[in-house]
Amino acid sequence: MSSKSARFVPSVRLAQYDVVNKKGEDMGQVQTFVVDMREGLIAFALVAFGGFLGITDKWFALPWVALEWHPKTMKFILDMPEEVLRNAPGMHKDKWLEEIDRWQDGEDLKSLDHYYTYYGYSSYLGIVQKMIEKRGRHKVAAKFEINKDSAGEYRFKLVAVNGETIAVSEGYTSKESAMKGIESVRHNSVDAVIEDTTVLTPAG
């Protein structure tokens, strides 16, 4: 017996899911998602508009945010006027791979931007730039280094990106024990409190 998740949808199942308007009228089907492997983003969903639109020779690149997933009906809802879709830029259904294969550099992405801005959404280049800036604020600030001392014990150091040693562990008899020590520090340091034992309490 097989089941289908209403939230996590493998791309191999996309042909089973329809695109409808807010009235529930059939508009077409999502054919595939195209992923930007460099940025780790869903660049767009490629939709074939058959249904009442009757567009059979072109497929359309829609921004992911244009499609609303409806878990109860397991269909994609597209709230967009019919005339906008009829006049939208499309790709020939038999040649779309050739088109996206040409999109490599930033200059080439202007072609993809055309699909975004036509529908009134922010440019894809703008979305990519925001992702780059967001990642820049979450760069790795430190690393753990494991070494073996002259006594044959394993120790780990917490080292900042500038090379400065922040902390050094006790000695461990095995590398496995040192690794467990690192995991313990990672797990417990998030909620650790600071206890200042240098503060003297007045004598009673």
PASEBA-1860 file (N, C-alpha, C; in nm, 3 decimals):
! residues 204
1> MSSKSARF> 0.084/-0.120/0.000/0.000/0.000/0.000/0.088/0.125/0.000 ~ 0.068/0.214/-0.095/0.150/0.334/-0.102/0.070/0.454/-0.053 ~ 0.142/0.554/-0.003/0.077/0.676/0.044/0.148/0.795/-0.016 ~ 0.078/0.907/-0.020/0.135/1.030/-0.073/0.133/1.136/0.035 ~ 0.248/1.197/0.056/0.255/1.306/0.151/0.194/1.430/0.089 ~ 0.117/1.504/0.169/0.058/1.628/0.119/0.155/1.744/0.128 ~ 0.271/1.720/0.190/0.368/1.828/0.207/0.495/1.807/0.128 ~ 0.554/1.689/0.138/0.679/1.660/0.069/0.651/1.582/-0.058
9> VPSVRLAQ> 0.671/1.648/-0.171/0.633/1.590/-0.300/0.757/1.562/-0.384 ~ 0.791/1.436/-0.411/0.903/1.406/-0.499/0.874/1.456/-0.641 ~ 0.975/1.503/-0.708/0.953/1.559/-0.842/0.900/1.454/-0.939 ~ 0.928/1.325/-0.912/0.880/1.220/-1.004/0.729/1.208/-1.000 ~ 0.664/1.265/-0.897/0.519/1.258/-0.887/0.448/1.381/-0.943 ~ 0.524/1.479/-0.988/0.462/1.606/-1.024/0.360/1.593/-1.135 ~ 0.380/1.499/-1.226/0.285/1.483/-1.336/0.147/1.443/-1.284 ~ 0.140/1.396/-1.160/0.012/1.355/-1.104/-0.066/1.473/-1.045
17> YDVVNKKG> -0.004/1.589/-1.036/-0.066/1.702/-0.970/-0.101/1.813/-1.068 ~ -0.222/1.865/-1.056/-0.273/1.965/-1.148/-0.253/2.106/-1.095 ~ -0.260/2.201/-1.189/-0.264/2.343/-1.156/-0.406/2.391/-1.185 ~ -0.470/2.453/-1.085/-0.607/2.503/-1.102/-0.610/2.650/-1.061 ~ -0.715/2.720/-1.106/-0.734/2.857/-1.060/-0.813/2.855/-0.930 ~ -0.845/2.973/-0.877/-0.913/2.978/-0.747/-1.055/2.924/-0.753 ~ -1.110/2.913/-0.873/-1.242/2.855/-0.889/-1.237/2.703/-0.896 ~ -1.115/2.648/-0.900/-1.099/2.505/-0.910/-1.098/2.454/-1.052
25> EDMGQVQT> -1.095/2.545/-1.151/-1.093/2.505/-1.291/-0.953/2.461/-1.333 ~ -0.947/2.353/-1.407/-0.819/2.297/-1.451/-0.748/2.392/-1.546 ~ -0.620/2.420/-1.516/-0.540/2.507/-1.601/-0.428/2.431/-1.671 ~ -0.376/2.328/-1.605/-0.266/2.251/-1.664/-0.197/2.167/-1.559 ~ -0.071/2.139/-1.584/0.006/2.057/-1.491/0.149/2.107/-1.481 ~ 0.205/2.094/-1.360/0.347/2.119/-1.340/0.424/2.004/-1.403 ~ 0.516/2.036/-1.492/0.594/1.932/-1.559/0.720/1.895/-1.482 ~ 0.786/1.996/-1.425/0.908/1.970/-1.349/0.947/2.096/-1.274
33> FVVDMREG> 1.037/2.080/-1.179/1.101/2.194/-1.115/1.241/2.205/-1.173 ~ 1.288/2.326/-1.193/1.426/2.348/-1.238/1.503/2.409/-1.122 ~ 1.610/2.342/-1.081/1.686/2.381/-0.963/1.816/2.451/-1.003 ~ 1.844/2.561/-0.937/1.971/2.630/-0.953/2.071/2.561/-0.861 ~ 2.154/2.474/-0.915/2.245/2.394/-0.834/2.355/2.478/-0.770 ~ 2.386/2.591/-0.830/2.490/2.678/-0.774/2.441/2.747/-0.648 ~ 2.315/2.792/-0.649/2.262/2.868/-0.536/2.173/2.786/-0.444 ~ 2.137/2.662/-0.486/2.051/2.579/-0.402/1.910/2.632/-0.393
41> LIAFALVA> 1.857/2.679/-0.505/1.722/2.735/-0.508/1.639/2.667/-0.616 ~ 1.508/2.661/-0.595/1.418/2.622/-0.703/1.403/2.745/-0.792 ~ 1.463/2.742/-0.909/1.462/2.859/-0.998/1.321/2.887/-1.048 ~ 1.251/2.782/-1.090/1.113/2.799/-1.136/1.046/2.664/-1.152 ~ 0.914/2.668/-1.161/0.836/2.551/-1.195/0.796/2.563/-1.341 ~ 0.810/2.457/-1.415/0.774/2.458/-1.557/0.633/2.401/-1.570 ~ 0.541/2.483/-1.618/0.400/2.447/-1.621/0.349/2.440/-1.764 ~ 0.274/2.335/-1.794/0.206/2.321/-1.923/0.061/2.363/-1.903
49> FGGFLGIT> 0.017/2.466/-1.976/-0.119/2.516/-1.963/-0.207/2.455/-2.072 ~ -0.267/2.343/-2.038/-0.370/2.285/-2.123/-0.502/2.334/-2.069 ~ -0.580/2.245/-2.013/-0.704/2.284/-1.950/-0.786/2.377/-2.037 ~ -0.855/2.472/-1.976/-0.940/2.562/-2.052/-0.860/2.664/-2.132 ~ -0.729/2.680/-2.099/-0.647/2.774/-2.176/-0.611/2.717/-2.312 ~ -0.594/2.587/-2.318/-0.569/2.521/-2.447/-0.438/2.558/-2.513 ~ -0.336/2.596/-2.434/-0.204/2.627/-2.491/-0.124/2.498/-2.495 ~ -0.099/2.446/-2.612/-0.040/2.312/-2.622/0.105/2.309/-2.668
57> DKWFALPW> 0.155/2.418/-2.728/0.289/2.413/-2.785/0.395/2.474/-2.694 ~ 0.353/2.548/-2.589/0.449/2.616/-2.502/0.435/2.571/-2.357 ~ 0.549/2.573/-2.287/0.552/2.555/-2.143/0.600/2.685/-2.081 ~ 0.562/2.711/-1.956/0.586/2.841/-1.896/0.665/2.828/-1.766 ~ 0.767/2.912/-1.752/0.850/2.916/-1.632/0.785/3.011/-1.532 ~ 0.733/2.954/-1.422/0.667/3.034/-1.319/0.752/3.037/-1.192 ~ 0.768/3.155/-1.130/0.836/3.160/-1.000/0.767/3.067/-0.901 ~ 0.844/3.002/-0.818/0.787/2.908/-0.721/0.681/2.975/-0.635
65> VALEWHPK> 0.701/3.103/-0.601/0.607/3.171/-0.512/0.474/3.200/-0.580 ~ 0.468/3.184/-0.712/0.342/3.208/-0.783/0.244/3.093/-0.763 ~ 0.295/2.977/-0.725/0.211/2.858/-0.708/0.185/2.833/-0.560 ~ 0.061/2.816/-0.525/0.022/2.786/-0.387/-0.022/2.641/-0.376 ~ 0.046/2.566/-0.291/0.014/2.424/-0.274/-0.106/2.409/-0.181 ~ -0.206/2.338/-0.228/-0.326/2.312/-0.149/-0.323/2.166/-0.104 ~ -0.289/2.142/0.025/-0.269/2.004/0.071/-0.393/1.917/0.068 ~ -0.512/1.975/0.086/-0.633/1.893/0.090/-0.667/1.835/-0.048
73> TMKFILDM> -0.655/1.918/-0.150/-0.684/1.870/-0.286/-0.559/1.817/-0.355 ~ -0.441/1.845/-0.294/-0.311/1.807/-0.352/-0.299/1.861/-0.495 ~ -0.331/1.989/-0.507/-0.318/2.058/-0.635/-0.250/2.192/-0.612 ~ -0.190/2.244/-0.719/-0.130/2.377/-0.714/-0.235/2.479/-0.758 ~ -0.248/2.587/-0.680/-0.340/2.695/-0.716/-0.261/2.811/-0.773 ~ -0.304/2.859/-0.889/-0.240/2.972/-0.953/-0.342/3.084/-0.968 ~ -0.320/3.194/-0.897/-0.411/3.308/-0.903/-0.354/3.411/-1.000 ~ -0.388/3.396/-1.125/-0.333/3.484/-1.229/-0.435/3.499/-1.341
81> PEEVLRNA> -0.458/3.620/-1.389/-0.558/3.640/-1.495/-0.525/3.561/-1.621 ~ -0.630/3.514/-1.686/-0.613/3.434/-1.807/-0.539/3.510/-1.916 ~ -0.568/3.640/-1.931/-0.503/3.716/-2.039/-0.353/3.731/-2.014 ~ -0.313/3.736/-1.886/-0.170/3.746/-1.853/-0.098/3.619/-1.898 ~ -0.161/3.505/-1.872/-0.100/3.378/-1.908/-0.095/3.358/-2.060 ~ -0.200/3.400/-2.128/-0.203/3.381/-2.274/-0.093/3.460/-2.343 ~ -0.056/3.575/-2.289/0.045/3.660/-2.350/0.183/3.645/-2.286 ~ 0.196/3.552/-2.192/0.322/3.535/-2.121/0.430/3.474/-2.210
89> PGMHKDKW> 0.557/3.509/-2.182/0.667/3.446/-2.256/0.677/3.298/-2.219 ~ 0.691/3.213/-2.317/0.697/3.068/-2.292/0.815/3.006/-2.363 ~ 0.834/2.878/-2.337/0.938/2.800/-2.403/0.870/2.690/-2.483 ~ 0.925/2.659/-2.598/0.868/2.550/-2.677/0.883/2.420/-2.597 ~ 0.778/2.345/-2.590/0.778/2.226/-2.504/0.883/2.123/-2.543 ~ 0.931/2.127/-2.668/1.032/2.031/-2.712/1.172/2.089/-2.712 ~ 1.184/2.221/-2.679/1.316/2.286/-2.688/1.354/2.360/-2.560 ~ 1.276/2.342/-2.453/1.303/2.418/-2.332/1.438/2.384/-2.269
97> LEEIDRWQ> 1.481/2.257/-2.283/1.610/2.219/-2.226/1.724/2.294/-2.295 ~ 1.712/2.314/-2.424/1.814/2.388/-2.497/1.825/2.531/-2.447 ~ 1.710/2.589/-2.413/1.711/2.727/-2.364/1.778/2.739/-2.228 ~ 1.738/2.655/-2.133/1.795/2.671/-1.999/1.940/2.625/-1.993 ~ 1.984/2.541/-2.086/2.125/2.501/-2.090/2.215/2.619/-2.121 ~ 2.159/2.723/-2.179/2.238/2.841/-2.212/2.254/2.935/-2.093 ~ 2.175/2.915/-1.990/2.180/3.004/-1.874/2.290/2.958/-1.779 ~ 2.400/3.027/-1.779/2.513/2.990/-1.695/2.560/3.107/-1.608
105> DGEDLKSL> 2.593/3.218/-1.672/2.649/3.331/-1.600/2.541/3.433/-1.563 ~ 2.582/3.532/-1.482/2.488/3.634/-1.439/2.421/3.706/-1.553 ~ 2.495/3.731/-1.660/2.439/3.801/-1.775/2.329/3.717/-1.841 ~ 2.350/3.585/-1.843/2.252/3.495/-1.904/2.121/3.491/-1.824 ~ 2.131/3.517/-1.693/2.013/3.506/-1.608/1.910/3.615/-1.634 ~ 1.947/3.713/-1.717/1.849/3.814/-1.755/1.733/3.749/-1.830 ~ 1.761/3.640/-1.900/1.655/3.568/-1.970/1.556/3.510/-1.870 ~ 1.608/3.454/-1.760/1.521/3.400/-1.656/1.447/3.513/-1.585
113> DHYYTYYG> 1.516/3.626/-1.565/1.453/3.742/-1.502/1.328/3.786/-1.577 ~ 1.332/3.771/-1.709/1.219/3.813/-1.791/1.091/3.739/-1.750 ~ 1.105/3.611/-1.715/0.990/3.532/-1.673/0.938/3.579/-1.537 ~ 1.028/3.621/-1.448/0.988/3.667/-1.316/0.918/3.803/-1.323 ~ 0.984/3.899/-1.388/0.932/4.036/-1.387/0.804/4.048/-1.469 ~ 0.785/3.963/-1.569/0.662/3.970/-1.648/0.540/3.946/-1.559 ~ 0.553/3.853/-1.465/0.441/3.819/-1.377/0.431/3.912/-1.257 ~ 0.522/4.011/-1.250/0.515/4.108/-1.141/0.592/4.070/-1.016
121> YSSYLGIV> 0.683/3.972/-1.027/0.762/3.929/-0.912/0.901/3.990/-0.917 ~ 0.968/3.992/-0.800/1.104/4.042/-0.794/1.193/3.961/-0.887 ~ 1.297/4.023/-0.937/1.386/3.955/-1.032/1.456/3.838/-0.964 ~ 1.488/3.737/-1.045/1.559/3.621/-0.991/1.698/3.663/-0.944 ~ 1.763/3.753/-1.016/1.896/3.800/-0.976/1.890/3.866/-0.839 ~ 1.779/3.937/-0.811/1.762/3.999/-0.680/1.747/3.895/-0.570 ~ 1.674/3.788/-0.599/1.656/3.679/-0.503/1.790/3.612/-0.473 ~ 1.868/3.588/-0.578/2.000/3.526/-0.561/2.089/3.615/-0.475
129> QKMIEKRG> 2.087/3.746/-0.500/2.171/3.838/-0.424/2.135/3.837/-0.276 ~ 2.005/3.831/-0.246/1.961/3.826/-0.107/2.009/3.699/-0.039 ~ 2.007/3.586/-0.114/2.054/3.460/-0.058/2.203/3.467/-0.027 ~ 2.280/3.529/-0.117/2.424/3.543/-0.096/2.452/3.626/0.028 ~ 2.377/3.737/0.044/2.395/3.823/0.161/2.357/3.750/0.288 ~ 2.250/3.671/0.283/2.206/3.596/0.400/2.310/3.493/0.441 ~ 2.366/3.423/0.343/2.469/3.325/0.373/2.592/3.391/0.431 ~ 2.621/3.512/0.383/2.739/3.584/0.432/2.730/3.616/0.580
137> RHKVAAKF> 2.606/3.631/0.630/2.589/3.658/0.772/2.595/3.532/0.857 ~ 2.606/3.417/0.792/2.609/3.291/0.867/2.735/3.210/0.833 ~ 2.845/3.283/0.811/2.971/3.213/0.784/3.020/3.142/0.910 ~ 3.094/3.035/0.892/3.148/2.961/1.005/3.243/3.050/1.083 ~ 3.221/3.063/1.215/3.301/3.152/1.298/3.418/3.081/1.365 ~ 3.415/2.949/1.371/3.521/2.875/1.439/3.521/2.730/1.391 ~ 3.625/2.659/1.431/3.635/2.518/1.395/3.702/2.441/1.508 ~ 3.682/2.310/1.509/3.748/2.222/1.604/3.866/2.154/1.536
145> EINKDSAG> 3.979/2.150/1.605/4.097/2.078/1.556/4.135/1.969/1.655 ~ 4.162/1.849/1.606/4.204/1.738/1.693/4.353/1.711/1.668 ~ 4.427/1.696/1.777/4.569/1.660/1.764/4.607/1.560/1.873 ~ 4.725/1.508/1.860/4.776/1.409/1.956/4.899/1.469/2.023 ~ 4.900/1.476/2.158/5.011/1.539/2.228/5.126/1.442/2.250 ~ 5.231/1.492/2.313/5.353/1.412/2.332/5.331/1.292/2.424 ~ 5.225/1.299/2.505/5.194/1.187/2.595/5.105/1.083/2.527 ~ 5.070/1.107/2.402/4.988/1.011/2.329/4.840/1.029/2.348
153> EYRFKLVA> 4.799/1.139/2.412/4.658/1.165/2.435/4.601/1.256/2.324 ~ 4.473/1.239/2.298/4.405/1.320/2.196/4.339/1.440/2.263 ~ 4.358/1.556/2.203/4.296/1.678/2.253/4.233/1.753/2.136 ~ 4.129/1.829/2.164/4.073/1.914/2.059/4.080/2.060/2.100 ~ 4.097/2.145/2.002/4.101/2.289/2.022/3.985/2.353/1.947 ~ 3.929/2.457/2.005/3.830/2.539/1.937/3.907/2.661/1.885 ~ 3.913/2.674/1.753/3.996/2.776/1.690/3.910/2.874/1.610 ~ 3.930/3.004/1.631/3.857/3.107/1.558/3.909/3.115/1.415
161> VNGETIAV> 3.833/3.185/1.328/3.871/3.195/1.187/4.004/3.269/1.168 ~ 4.041/3.352/1.267/4.169/3.424/1.257/4.286/3.341/1.307 ~ 4.258/3.214/1.345/4.364/3.125/1.390/4.388/3.125/1.539 ~ 4.319/3.211/1.612/4.338/3.219/1.756/4.267/3.104/1.827 ~ 4.339/3.040/1.921/4.281/2.930/1.998/4.189/2.985/2.105 ~ 4.065/2.940/2.103/3.965/2.987/2.198/3.964/2.899/2.323 ~ 3.975/2.768/2.304/3.971/2.675/2.416/4.042/2.546/2.379 ~ 4.092/2.476/2.481/4.161/2.348/2.462/4.098/2.246/2.557
169> SEGYTSKE> 4.076/2.125/2.506/4.011/2.022/2.587/4.109/1.950/2.679 ~ 4.054/1.866/2.761/4.135/1.772/2.838/4.189/1.664/2.746 ~ 4.275/1.578/2.798/4.329/1.470/2.718/4.236/1.350/2.713 ~ 4.228/1.285/2.597/4.145/1.165/2.579/4.234/1.050/2.533 ~ 4.198/0.930/2.575/4.279/0.813/2.541/4.256/0.766/2.397 ~ 4.146/0.807/2.335/4.116/0.766/2.198/4.057/0.882/2.120 ~ 4.069/0.874/1.987/4.013/0.978/1.902/3.860/0.978/1.911 ~ 3.802/0.857/1.926/3.657/0.848/1.936/3.606/0.924/2.058
177> SAMKGIES> 3.680/0.916/2.169/3.640/0.988/2.291/3.651/1.138/2.270 ~ 3.754/1.181/2.196/3.769/1.324/2.167/3.654/1.373/2.080 ~ 3.612/1.292/1.982/3.500/1.329/1.896/3.371/1.343/1.978 ~ 3.353/1.251/2.073/3.234/1.259/2.160/3.240/1.386/2.245 ~ 3.362/1.423/2.285/3.378/1.546/2.362/3.337/1.668/2.281 ~ 3.373/1.669/2.152/3.335/1.780/2.063/3.183/1.788/2.051 ~ 3.120/1.672/2.031/2.975/1.671/2.018/2.907/1.717/2.146 ~ 2.967/1.684/2.260/2.911/1.727/2.388/2.919/1.879/2.402
185> VRHNSVDA> 3.032/1.935/2.360/3.047/2.081/2.366/2.947/2.148/2.273 ~ 2.932/2.095/2.151/2.836/2.151/2.055/2.694/2.149/2.112 ~ 2.660/2.037/2.174/2.523/2.018/2.221/2.492/2.102/2.344 ~ 2.587/2.108/2.438/2.558/2.171/2.566/2.591/2.319/2.573 ~ 2.677/2.368/2.483/2.720/2.507/2.494/2.610/2.605/2.454 ~ 2.512/2.559/2.373/2.406/2.648/2.327/2.326/2.704/2.444 ~ 2.295/2.620/2.542/2.212/2.662/2.655/2.292/2.682/2.783 ~ 2.424/2.680/2.771/2.508/2.692/2.890/2.498/2.833/2.950
193> VIEDTTVL> 2.495/2.840/3.084/2.492/2.969/3.154/2.634/3.003/3.197 ~ 2.654/3.129/3.234/2.785/3.174/3.281/2.781/3.185/3.433 ~ 2.870/3.117/3.497/2.881/3.124/3.644/3.014/3.186/3.679 ~ 3.010/3.305/3.733/3.132/3.380/3.766/3.173/3.350/3.908 ~ 3.274/3.262/3.924/3.319/3.224/4.058/3.420/3.323/4.115 ~ 3.455/3.427/4.037/3.549/3.527/4.088/3.478/3.630/4.175 ~ 3.344/3.629/4.173/3.270/3.722/4.255/3.260/3.667/4.396 ~ 3.315/3.737/4.490/3.317/3.690/4.628/3.188/3.732/4.699
201> TPAG> 3.133/3.638/4.771/3.014/3.671/4.852/3.059/3.719/4.987 ~ 2.992/3.817/5.042/3.033/3.869/5.174/3.017/3.765/5.284 ~ 3.109/3.767/5.376/3.106/3.671/5.486/2.986/3.699/5.574 ~ 2.920/3.590/5.621/2.801/3.606/5.704/2.836/3.629/5.848
END
